[in-house]
Amino acid sequence: MHDSTASSIVRIEHLDFGYGERPILSDINLTIRRGQVVAVMGASGGGKTTLLRLIGGQVRPQRGQVLFEDRDLAAASRAEIYAMRRRMGMLFQFGALFTDMSVFDNVAFPLREHTDLPESMIRDLVLMKLNAVGLRGARDLYPSELSGGMARRVAMARAIALDPALVMYDEPFAGLDPISLGISARLIRSLNDALGLTSIVVSHDVDITFDIADYVFILGNGRLVAHGTPQQMRDSTDPLVHQFVRGESDGPVHFHYPAAAVADDFLRAGSAGGGGAR
């Protein structure tokens, strides 16, 4: 792996996970270093969001270990997992703000839920977090009054409200216009560096993610198929990495769903008067 465990915040060792009989991740081994922006990438359905859920302790591996700050989430009690989650921030796809709460109350929510701080201190902390994402002036607005990019930035402020050690971003760039996308990407990088965070970014947007990431893990067919710096991924000759980085329509990830040969299928359909079961 790319680093010693001494500087790691997350270590995953020989991890298997699936839903029922359907395997999702198989023999995953990876280490995430403190202070870095780390990208987790790969084709849709490849287990990227599941990996975030495993790190957050929402689901547990069927085999192997998930260690956060050297503590095994799989062996932790519910109380221990909740304590570890206070050291993590999460930005969900499209922000997932509480629609009936103002911007201020959305950001204040984790502080009110997990601390006994007085409201005067919560107010100062919320305004500091909103200022960090450029939205202190929007504190009294409601999510319905925000653009998609603004909502994502409010969600970032909420994710860092408790000063976590680790922030996980699940598709933070989905649905954003180019200006909002660039702002969000720069914020992830600048917040990471200014606050001394470690960030995990799950994204399909190769160019913008490579611009801000220190290290990249690429998942494919349930396995970790490649890892390295963004430049190493761009230079990779691995067929799956090459296809993903360049957005090619066919390769190890096929355009066509597995099917019989075209000629056989059409002949069979013609003789049967149709191809589908009724």
SVG drawing of the C-alpha trace seen along z (x, -y; Angstrom):
<svg xmlns="http://www.w3.org/2000/svg" viewBox="-48 -39 53 60">
<polyline fill="none" stroke="black" stroke-width="0.4" points="0.0,0.0 1.1,-3.6 1.9,-4.5 2.8,-3.3 0.0,-2.8 1.5,-5.4 0.0,-8.3 -3.3,-6.6 -6.8,-7.6 -8.7,-4.7 -7.4,-1.2 -9.4,1.5 -8.1,5.0 -9.3,8.0 -12.9,6.7 -15.7,8.6 -19.3,7.2 -22.5,8.0 -26.2,7.7 -27.7,11.2 -26.2,13.4 -25.0,10.5 -21.4,9.7 -20.5,6.0 -16.9,5.7 -14.3,8.5 -10.9,8.6 -10.5,4.8 -7.3,3.5 -6.6,-0.2 -5.2,-2.9 -6.1,-6.5 -3.5,-8.9 -4.3,-11.8 -4.5,-15.3 -5.1,-14.1 -8.0,-14.5 -8.6,-10.9 -10.8,-10.1 -12.7,-6.8 -13.8,-6.3 -15.2,-3.6 -18.2,-2.7 -21.7,-3.0 -22.7,-0.2 -19.1,0.6 -19.5,0.3 -18.2,-3.3 -21.1,-4.5 -21.1,-1.2 -17.5,-1.8 -18.5,-5.1 -21.2,-3.3 -18.7,-0.8 -16.3,-3.5 -19.2,-5.3 -20.3,-2.1 -23.7,-2.0 -23.1,1.5 -20.5,4.0 -18.2,6.2 -18.9,9.9 -15.1,10.5 -12.2,8.3 -11.6,5.1 -12.5,1.4 -10.3,-0.7 -10.9,-4.3 -8.1,-5.9 -6.9,-2.4 -10.3,-1.3 -12.2,1.6 -15.7,0.5 -16.7,4.1 -16.0,5.0 -17.3,1.7 -20.4,1.4 -23.2,-1.0 -22.1,-3.6 -18.5,-3.3 -19.6,-3.7 -21.6,-6.8 -18.6,-8.3 -16.5,-7.6 -19.1,-9.2 -18.7,-12.4 -15.2,-12.5 -16.7,-12.1 -18.6,-14.5 -20.8,-13.3 -22.0,-15.2 -24.7,-13.2 -25.7,-13.3 -27.6,-16.6 -27.0,-17.9 -29.9,-16.2 -30.8,-19.4 -33.8,-19.5 -36.3,-21.3 -38.3,-22.7 -35.2,-24.3 -33.4,-27.5 -29.8,-27.4 -28.7,-28.4 -30.7,-25.6 -29.4,-23.0 -25.8,-23.8 -26.7,-24.1 -28.4,-20.7 -25.4,-18.5 -24.1,-20.9 -27.4,-20.9 -27.8,-17.1 -24.3,-16.1 -23.1,-18.9 -24.3,-20.8 -22.9,-24.1 -24.9,-27.3 -26.8,-28.8 -24.5,-31.9 -21.6,-29.6 -23.5,-27.6 -24.4,-30.8 -20.8,-31.8 -19.7,-28.4 -22.5,-28.3 -21.6,-31.7 -18.0,-30.7 -18.8,-27.5 -21.1,-29.4 -18.5,-32.1 -16.0,-29.4 -18.3,-28.3 -19.2,-31.9 -22.8,-31.8 -23.0,-33.7 -25.4,-36.1 -27.8,-33.2 -28.3,-32.0 -32.0,-32.9 -32.9,-31.3 -34.6,-28.0 -33.4,-25.1 -36.1,-25.9 -34.6,-29.3 -31.1,-28.0 -29.6,-27.1 -28.1,-23.6 -24.6,-24.9 -25.6,-26.9 -27.4,-23.9 -24.3,-21.8 -22.2,-24.4 -24.6,-24.6 -24.3,-20.8 -20.5,-21.2 -20.9,-23.7 -23.1,-21.2 -20.6,-18.4 -17.7,-20.3 -19.8,-21.7 -18.4,-19.3 -14.8,-19.9 -14.4,-16.3 -11.2,-14.5 -12.6,-12.9 -15.2,-14.2 -16.8,-12.0 -18.4,-13.4 -20.8,-11.2 -21.0,-12.6 -20.5,-16.2 -20.5,-17.5 -23.6,-15.7 -26.0,-18.1 -23.9,-21.2 -23.3,-23.8 -19.6,-24.4 -19.3,-27.5 -20.8,-25.8 -18.8,-22.7 -15.6,-24.6 -16.5,-26.4 -17.4,-23.2 -14.2,-21.5 -12.0,-24.4 -13.9,-24.4 -13.3,-20.7 -9.6,-21.3 -9.3,-24.5 -11.4,-23.3 -9.3,-20.1 -6.1,-22.1 -7.3,-25.0 -9.0,-22.8 -6.5,-19.9 -9.1,-17.4 -8.9,-14.2 -11.4,-14.0 -12.8,-11.1 -14.5,-12.1 -16.7,-9.6 -17.2,-11.0 -17.6,-10.2 -16.2,-13.5 -12.6,-12.5 -11.1,-15.9 -12.3,-18.0 -11.7,-15.2 -8.2,-14.6 -7.5,-18.4 -8.1,-18.3 -7.1,-14.8 -3.8,-13.7 -4.5,-10.0 -7.0,-7.9 -8.5,-4.5 -10.4,-2.9 -12.9,-0.1 -14.1,2.2 -16.1,5.4 -16.1,5.3 -12.4,5.1 -9.7,2.5 -8.2,2.5 -5.8,-0.4 -4.5,-3.1 -2.0,-5.9 -1.7,-9.7 -4.0,-11.3 -1.0,-11.5 -0.3,-7.8 -3.9,-7.0 -3.8,-9.1 -0.6,-7.3 -1.9,-3.8 -2.0,-1.2 -4.5,1.0 -7.5,1.4 -10.2,0.7 -8.4,-2.4 -7.7,-3.6 -11.4,-3.2 -12.6,-4.9 -10.2,-7.9 -10.9,-8.5 -14.7,-7.8 -14.6,-5.3 -17.9,-3.5 -16.5,0.0 -13.7,2.0 -13.6,4.2 -16.9,2.5 -19.0,3.5 -21.6,1.3 -23.7,4.4 -25.3,6.4 -24.4,10.1 -26.6,11.7 -26.6,14.4 -24.9,13.7 -26.9,11.2 -27.5,13.6 -28.7,16.4 -30.9,14.0 -32.7,12.6 -33.1,16.0 -34.6,17.4 -36.9,14.4 -38.0,14.7 -38.9,18.4 -40.7,17.9 -42.6,14.8 -41.0,12.8 -38.2,13.0 -39.8,12.5 -41.7,14.7 -45.3,13.9"/>
</svg>
